[in-house]
Amino acid sequence: MKKGMLIKMGDDLLRVLDLQHVTPGNLRGFVRVRFRNIRTNALADQKLRSEDTVERAVLDEKQMQYLYKDGDSYHFMDTASYEQTQISEEALGESVNYIMPDATIAVEFYGSEPVGIELPPTVDLKVVDTAPGIKGATASNQIKPATLETGLVVNVPPFVNTGDTVRVSTDTGEYLSRA
């Protein structure tokens, strides 16, 4: 089990938000997991022991194009059939910081219900606001915050300026390099 995974417990579809392995002294270890129910958006915490079994939800992926945001819904279009689907902001979670209009993204479906998106390992985003670069600065321990075109704020080295395109990891949300 890992963060972001979709599992099935009973009739509920649950997205793993956070998990922590705990070994309390001389007792048996367990995993403390925080879930979000996909259908009701309710949060739940649960302790899972090694004897407990969870079923991974079988998901289908379709390549879809991200069109636009309307309120708290994000609209995607199937590139083959031109069918449109909307996914709520809660279901997408942190992924909304990495998608741009007209980007082609793999959308995960459980049956006919869209439940999330699969992001690439890295994305290239343009810096819209940061402090001015320092002449002669090298990639040392100095960092400064930069706001990207999706609204995401990442720490970048001092030589990155407004208008530059940077590569960001979708797993950690950290700056990797200039693109």
N, C-alpha and C positions, 0 to 999 in steps of 0.2 A: 504494500500500500504506500502511495506517495501523494504529496500535495497536488491538488488539481484533478485527481482521479475521480471517476464517477462510479459509484457502487450501488448495488441494489440490496436493500434489507426489507424483507417482506414485500409490500407493494410500493414502497417509497424509493425514489431515486435521490441519492444523496451525493453531493460534491464535497470532497475532502478539502477543507480550508486550511487546517493546521493539524499536525500530529507530533507527538512527543513520546519517546520511549522512556518509561520510568521503571527503575529497579529499586524498590524501597528495602534497603537493608537485607535481612535474611528471608524476605518474602519473595514470592514469584513476581517476575516482571510483567508489566502490561503496557499497552499503548493507549494514551489519552488522545482522543480524536475529536476535533470540532467539525461538524457537518453543516451544510446548508441544504435543506430540502428544496429540490428544483421546482416542484409544483407549487408549494405553499410559501417559499422563501423564508421558512422558519429556521432558526439556528438551534442546534442541539449539540451537547457534549456527551461523550460516551467513553467508557473504559472497555477496551477489548483485551481479553486474555489470549494466550496461545491456543486454547481449546476452541475459541470462537471462530466461526467461519463467516466470511463475507463473500458475496458474489460480485464480480466485476461486471458492470453493465456492458452489453455488446452494443457498440455504436457503429452507425454507418456514417461515412463522410462524403460530402458533396462539395465540389469546388463552386464557390459562390463569390459574386462581386459585391463588395460593400458599397452601398449607394449613399445613404445619408442618415442623420440622427433626427428623430422627431420626438421631442419631449424626452421621455426616458426609454424610448424604443429605438433600436438600431435596425435598419432595413437592409436586407441582402437579397440579391437576385441570382437565381440559378443560371449559370452561363449556357446550359444546354436547352432548357425549356422556357427560359425567361419568366419563370414563376417567382413571385416575391415572397419573402419570409421576414418576419420581424422577431427580434430577440430582445428581452428586457435588459436593462442596464445591470440589474442584480445578477442575472444569469451569466453575463459576460465578466463581471467583476473587474479585476485589474487589467484585463485584456483591452479595454477601451482606450488605454493610453498608447497602444501600439498600432492601431488601425487607422488608415487614411482612406478617404473616399476614392473609389475606383480600384482599390486593391483587391486582388483575388485571394480569398482565404478559404481554408477547409472548414466547413461548418459541420458540427457533429449532430447527428439525429439519433434519437432513441425511438424506433418505430417511425412515426411521421412527425414527432415532436422535436423541434430544435432545442438543444440543451446547452450549447456552447460552441466555441471555436478553437481550432488548433492553430497556434501561432508558429511562424518559423522561428528558428533559434535566435536570429538577430534581425533587426529592422534598421533602415537608414532614415533618419529624421533630420529636418532642418532646424537650426538654432534660430529662434526669433528674438530672444533677449538674453543678454549676459553682459557682465562688466567688460570694458574694453581690454583687449589683449595687452600684455606687457612685452615690450620689445626685448628680444634676446632671452625670453623665458624658455626654459626647457621642461621636459616632463619630469619634474621632481615631486616632492611631497606637497606642493602647493596645489590647491584646487579651488574652484569657484562654481557657484550654482549657475545653471543655464536652463532657460525655459524653452522647450521644444514646441514644434507646431501643433502637437496634439494636446498641449497643456502639461505634459510630463516635465518634472524638474529633476535634472540629474547633475551630479558633480562632474566637472570637466577640468582638464589641465588649463593653465593660464593662456596658452597659445591659441585656444579655440575662440573664434570671434562670431559675432552676430552674422548670420547668412551662411555660415559653414554647415555642411552636412556631416552628421556624426552617426556612427554605428553603435546601437544600444542592444544589450542582451535582454531578451524577453523573459528569461527565467529570473534574473536577479535585478533587472532594471538599472544596471550600471553601464557607464560609458566604456566602450571597448577601444575604439579608434576613430580617426577621421575617415570619412568615406570619399 
